[in-house]
């Protein structure tokens, strides 16, 4: 025999209960009207009151129940809303703590930003080419090895005191003390060489294998530009400059910082602009010039203490930016100027602080951040729109988003950079480690 299922009736709402109680009260009044004198018998009246009470009492009690249930529902809803909100806050705090830890320790994104290859070698590391080949010195020999440590070629120099510069497909070998210059391509082929009779006190490797040299004989300084074949198609610029402290060159235009010294005291400080080996203009400041760079647009950026001044091609002041702290170093890319500053005055806690300040070439500060004290290297890393800082035990890449990565080193380790800033090679006893600073594969 089939069992009958119980039918569950829908539960009455509180509003329906109020309506029914009101109907009952109305029926009670109608019964009272039918009774003599409009009253119910005492027994019936007591029964009605005990069952229904007055209309106002019933409505009030039911409304109180509605409010109680509404408050209970609101409190439950609030609790339900608060639980996920608290969980979200906790998750955000945990995430923020993790990000802070990764930034401080230098592990943030580092697994995507660089790869590393370890090469066993006892040679002195001199540099790395723009293709990632490691250049080392073994006695008089320049040795080139690929990122896996396989020797590619070697070239014998005239002394064991040579250094190297790399840019694009070229390697410039130079020995300032013995006045040697040699240009090789990345396959080790000799492009040109010379040993100068005059003192060699400045060299720079430019695009397309061009190089600029500053030669000195007594107080006479000459600025010469050589192409990749070793020819000088332009006349040298020569002037009576006892001491050139800084020089820069861009597309037939040069800036020279010159100090005139009387024994040990600097008595004059000038900034010179040279175009096509002819002096265009000279300016000086009350404060000493510390360094100067020339932009690709042929503007000169000069630093005095805590001020950066931009000069135009006619020597006019284009803009001037005064900073709170003293400037100790600067580097220039095609779009940015990076400054390393040191806190002025005495600092009682932790010593003077260093800051990295980025400007666009219109003099606008785009970002600044505090970094660890006294970096040994400060160069713009165009691959990440940041700067590379080298300390005794680490290399940092600092951008406007903070410290992008740290490469931990052993104490006293030496590093070299490729001309395109894409590769770093770090040397410690018995091995060299090559780091690739962007995602692009060789």
C-alpha positions in Angstrom: 0.0 0.0 0.0 1.4 3.3 -1.1 2.2 5.6 1.7 0.7 9.1 1.5 3.3 11.8 1.5 2.8 14.8 3.8 2.2 18.0 2.0 4.2 20.9 3.5 2.1 24.0 3.5 3.9 27.3 2.9 4.6 29.1 6.2 2.5 32.2 6.8 4.3 35.5 6.7 4.1 37.9 9.6 2.1 40.3 7.5 -0.5 37.6 6.8 -0.7 36.8 10.6 -1.4 40.5 11.3 -4.1 40.6 8.7 -5.8 37.4 10.1 -5.6 38.8 13.7 -7.2 42.0 12.5 -10.0 40.0 10.9 -10.6 38.1 14.1 -10.8 41.4 16.1 -13.3 42.7 13.6 -15.4 39.5 13.9 -15.3 39.9 17.7 -16.6 43.5 17.5 -19.4 42.4 15.2 -20.4 39.8 17.8 -20.4 42.5 20.5 -22.8 44.6 18.4 -25.3 41.8 18.2 -25.2 41.4 22.0 -27.4 43.4 24.3 -26.0 46.9 25.1 -23.3 46.2 22.4 -21.3 44.0 24.9 -20.3 40.4 24.9 -21.3 38.3 27.8 -18.5 38.5 30.4 -17.5 34.9 29.8 -17.3 35.5 26.0 -15.5 38.8 26.5 -12.8 37.2 28.7 -12.4 34.4 26.2 -11.9 36.9 23.3 -9.4 39.0 25.3 -7.4 36.0 26.3 -7.4 34.7 22.8 -7.0 37.9 20.8 -6.3 40.7 23.2 -7.0 44.2 21.8 -6.2 45.0 18.2 -3.5 47.4 19.1 -1.8 44.9 21.4 -1.8 42.2 18.7 -0.4 44.5 16.0 2.2 45.9 18.4 3.3 42.4 19.4 3.5 41.2 15.9 5.5 44.3 14.8 7.9 43.7 17.6 8.4 40.2 16.3 9.0 41.6 12.8 11.6 44.0 14.1 13.3 41.3 16.2 13.5 39.0 13.2 14.7 41.9 11.0 17.4 42.8 13.5 18.5 39.2 13.7 18.6 38.9 9.9 20.6 42.1 9.6 23.1 41.0 12.3 23.5 37.6 10.5 23.9 39.3 7.2 26.5 41.7 8.7 28.4 38.8 10.1 28.3 37.0 6.8 29.6 40.1 5.0 32.3 40.7 7.6 33.8 37.2 7.4 34.9 37.3 3.7 36.0 41.0 4.2 38.3 40.0 7.1 39.6 37.1 5.0 40.3 39.4 2.1 42.1 41.9 4.4 44.3 39.0 5.8 45.1 37.8 2.3 46.1 41.3 1.2 48.3 41.7 4.3 50.0 38.4 3.6 50.5 39.3 -0.1 51.9 42.7 0.8 54.3 41.1 3.3 55.5 38.6 0.6 56.0 41.3 -2.0 57.9 43.4 0.6 60.1 40.5 1.5 60.8 39.7 -2.2 61.7 43.3 -2.9 64.0 43.6 0.0 65.8 40.3 -0.7 65.9 40.9 -4.4 64.0 37.8 -5.5 61.0 39.7 -6.9 60.7 38.8 -10.6 64.4 37.8 -10.7 63.6 34.4 -12.2 62.2 36.1 -15.3 64.7 39.0 -15.5 68.0 37.2 -15.8 69.6 33.9 -16.5 73.0 32.8 -15.3 75.8 30.7 -16.7 78.9 29.7 -14.7 82.2 29.4 -16.5 85.3 27.9 -14.8 88.3 30.2 -15.4 91.4 31.6 -13.6 91.8 34.4 -16.1 91.3 38.1 -15.2 87.8 39.1 -16.6 88.0 42.3 -18.6 84.5 42.6 -20.1 81.7 41.1 -22.1 80.6 41.8 -25.7 77.2 42.8 -26.8 76.7 39.2 -27.9 77.4 37.8 -24.4 81.0 36.5 -25.1 83.3 36.8 -22.1 86.6 38.7 -22.6 89.4 37.8 -20.2 93.2 38.4 -19.9 95.8 35.7 -19.6 99.2 37.4 -19.5 99.5 39.3 -22.8 96.6 37.4 -24.4 93.0 38.6 -24.8 90.8 35.5 -24.7 87.2 35.4 -25.9 84.9 32.6 -24.7 81.3 31.9 -25.4 78.7 31.8 -22.5 79.4 28.1 -22.0 83.1 28.7 -21.5 84.3 27.4 -24.9 87.3 29.5 -26.2 86.4 31.2 -29.4 89.7 33.1 -30.2 92.6 34.9 -28.6 94.6 37.9 -29.5 98.1 38.9 -28.3 98.6 42.5 -27.1 101.9 44.4 -26.7 101.6 44.7 -22.9 99.8 43.0 -20.0 98.2 46.3 -18.8 95.5 46.6 -21.5 91.8 47.3 -20.8 88.8 46.8 -23.1 85.6 48.7 -24.1 82.8 47.0 -26.0 80.0 48.4 -28.1 77.9 46.8 -30.8 80.3 44.5 -32.9 83.6 46.1 -31.8 86.2 45.8 -29.0 88.6 48.6 -28.2 91.8 47.6 -26.5 93.8 50.4 -24.9 96.8 50.9 -22.6 96.8 54.6 -21.5 100.2 54.3 -19.8 102.0 52.9 -22.8 99.7 54.9 -25.3 98.5 51.8 -27.3 95.1 51.7 -29.1 93.8 48.7 -31.0 90.3 48.1 -32.4 89.0 44.5 -33.0 85.7 43.2 -34.2 83.8 40.6 -32.2 85.6 37.8 -34.1 89.0 39.0 -33.0 90.0 40.5 -36.3 92.3 43.6 -36.1 90.7 46.7 -37.6 93.4 49.2 -36.8 96.2 49.9 -34.3 98.4 52.8 -33.2 101.0 53.7 -30.6 100.9 57.5 -30.1 103.9 59.7 -29.3 101.7 62.0 -27.2 100.1 61.2 -23.8 96.8 59.3 -24.1 94.4 60.5 -21.3 90.9 59.8 -22.6 89.3 57.2 -24.9 85.7 56.4 -25.8 84.2 53.8 -28.2 81.3 55.1 -30.2 78.8 53.6 -32.6 79.9 51.9 -35.8 83.4 51.3 -34.5 84.3 55.0 -34.3 86.4 56.1 -31.3 87.4 59.5 -29.8 90.8 60.0 -28.2 92.2 62.9 -26.2 95.9 63.3 -26.7 98.2 65.6 -24.7 101.7 67.0 -25.2 102.7 69.4 -22.4 99.7 71.8 -21.9 98.5 71.2 -25.5 95.4 69.0 -25.7 94.1 67.5 -28.9 90.8 65.8 -29.5 90.8 63.3 -32.4 88.1 61.0 -33.8 89.0 57.8 -35.7 86.6 55.7 -37.8 86.7 51.8 -37.7 89.5 51.7 -40.3 91.7 54.0 -38.2 91.5 57.1 -40.4 90.9 60.7 -39.2 88.9 62.5 -41.8 88.6 65.6 -39.7 91.2 68.0 -38.4 92.0 67.6 -34.7 90.8 70.2 -32.2 93.8 71.5 -30.3 93.9 74.0 -27.4 96.1 75.0 -24.5 94.3 73.1 -21.7 96.5 72.0 -18.8 94.0 69.5 -17.4 90.9 68.0 -18.9 88.9 66.3 -16.2 85.9 65.1 -18.3 85.1 64.6 -21.9 82.1 63.4 -23.9 81.4 63.0 -27.5 78.3 62.7 -29.8 78.2 62.8 -33.6 80.9 65.4 -34.3 80.1 67.3 -31.1 82.1 67.3 -27.9 82.0 68.7 -24.4 85.2 69.2 -22.5 85.5 70.1 -18.8 88.7 72.0 -18.2 90.3 72.9 -14.9 93.1 75.5 -14.8 95.3 74.8 -11.8 98.0 76.9 -10.1 100.1 74.3 -8.2 97.5 72.5 -6.2 94.7 75.1 -6.3 92.0 75.2 -9.0 91.8 78.8 -10.2 89.5 78.4 -13.2 86.8 75.9 -14.3 85.4 76.0 -17.8 82.9 74.0 -19.9 83.7 74.0 -23.6 81.5 73.0 -26.5 83.2 71.8 -29.7 81.5 71.2 -33.0 83.3 69.8 -36.0 86.6 70.3 -34.1 86.0 74.0 -33.7 85.4 75.7 -30.3 81.8 77.1 -30.3 81.5 78.5 -26.9 82.8 78.5 -23.3 80.9 79.0 -20.1 81.9 79.0 -16.4 80.1 78.9 -13.1 81.0 80.2 -9.6 80.9 76.6 -8.4 83.2 74.1 -9.9 81.9 71.8 -12.7 82.1 68.2 -11.5 81.1 66.4 -14.7 79.3 66.9 -18.0 77.5 64.9 -20.6 76.4 65.6 -24.1 73.0 64.3 -25.3 72.1 62.9 -28.7 70.4 66.2 -29.4 73.7 68.0 -28.7 72.6 69.6 -25.5 75.2 69.8 -22.7 74.2 68.6 -19.2 76.7 69.9 -16.6 76.8 69.3 -12.8 77.9 71.6 -10.1 77.5 70.5 -6.5 73.6 70.0 -6.3 72.6 71.7 -9.6 72.1 70.3 -13.1 72.2 72.9 -15.9 71.3 72.2 -19.5 73.0 74.4 -22.2 71.9 74.7 -25.8 74.0 74.6 -28.9 74.8 78.3 -28.6 75.7 78.2 -25.0 72.3 79.5 -23.7 70.9 78.1 -20.5 67.8 75.9 -21.4 66.9 74.8 -17.9 68.4 74.5 -14.5 67.3 72.0 -11.7 68.5 72.5 -8.1 68.3 69.4 -5.8 68.4 69.2 -2.1 71.4 66.9 -1.9 74.9 66.9 -3.5 75.3 65.1 -6.8 78.1 62.5 -6.8 77.6 60.7 -10.1 75.5 60.8 -13.2 74.8 58.7 -16.3 72.9 59.5 -19.5 70.8 57.5 -21.9 68.9 58.7 -25.0 65.8 59.6 -22.9 66.8 59.8 -19.3 69.4 61.4 -17.0 70.2 59.4 -13.8 71.7 61.1 -10.8 73.3 59.6 -7.7 73.1 62.0 -4.8 74.4 62.1 -1.3 72.6 63.7 1.6 74.1 67.1 2.5 75.3 67.9 6.0 75.9 65.5 8.9 73.5 62.6 9.5 73.5 61.2 13.1 71.7 58.0 12.3 73.1 55.6 9.7 75.4 58.1 8.0 74.6 60.0 4.9 72.0 58.5 2.5 72.3 58.0 -1.2 69.4 58.6 -3.6 68.8 57.7 -7.2 67.0 60.5 -9.1 65.7 60.0 -12.7 65.0 63.1 -14.9 63.8 63.4 -18.4 65.9 65.5 -20.8 63.6 68.5 -20.1 64.7 68.6 -16.4 61.6 67.0 -14.9 62.1 64.5 -12.1 60.3 61.3 -13.0 61.1 59.3 -9.9 63.5 59.1 -7.0 64.3 56.5 -4.4 66.7 55.9 -1.5 69.4 53.2 -2.1 72.1 51.6 -0.1 75.2 53.8 0.7 78.2 54.2 -1.6 77.7 52.1 -4.7 80.9 51.3 -6.5 79.2 51.4 -9.9 76.3 53.5 -11.2 75.1 53.1 -14.8 71.7 53.3 -16.6 70.3 50.0 -17.6 68.2 50.8 -20.7 66.8 47.3 -20.8 64.7 48.0 -17.7 64.5 51.9 -17.5 66.5 51.7 -14.3 70.0 51.9 -13.0 72.6 49.2 -12.1 74.3 49.6 -8.7 77.2 47.5 -7.7 78.2 47.1 -4.0 80.8 44.9 -2.4 78.5 41.9 -2.1 75.7 42.5 -4.6 74.4 44.0 -7.8 71.0 45.8 -7.7 68.8 46.9 -10.5 66.7 49.9 -9.3 63.6 51.2 -11.2 60.7 53.4 -10.3 58.9 50.2 -9.1 61.6 49.6 -6.5 64.6 47.2 -6.4 63.8 44.9 -9.3 66.5 42.3 -8.4 69.6 41.6 -6.4 72.4 39.4 -7.5 74.2 38.3 -4.4 78.0 38.2 -4.6 81.0 37.2 -2.5 83.1 40.0 -1.0 85.4 41.8 -3.2 84.1 40.4 -6.5 84.7 42.4 -9.7 82.2 42.8 -12.5 82.1 44.0 -16.1 79.3 45.2 -18.3 78.6 44.9 -22.0 78.2 48.1 -24.0 74.5 47.5 -24.4 74.1 46.9 -20.6 72.5 43.6 -21.4 75.2 41.3 -19.9 77.1 41.4 -16.6 80.0 39.1 -15.9 81.0 38.7 -12.3 84.4 37.1 -11.4 85.3 35.3 -8.2 88.1 32.8 -7.6 88.1 30.0 -10.2 84.9 31.0 -12.0 83.0 33.7 -13.9 79.2 34.1 -13.8 77.4 35.6 -16.8 74.0 37.2 -16.1 71.6 38.2 -18.8 69.6 41.2 -17.8 66.5 40.9 -20.0 64.1 38.2 -21.2 65.4 38.1 -24.8 67.4 35.0 -25.6 70.7 35.2 -27.4 
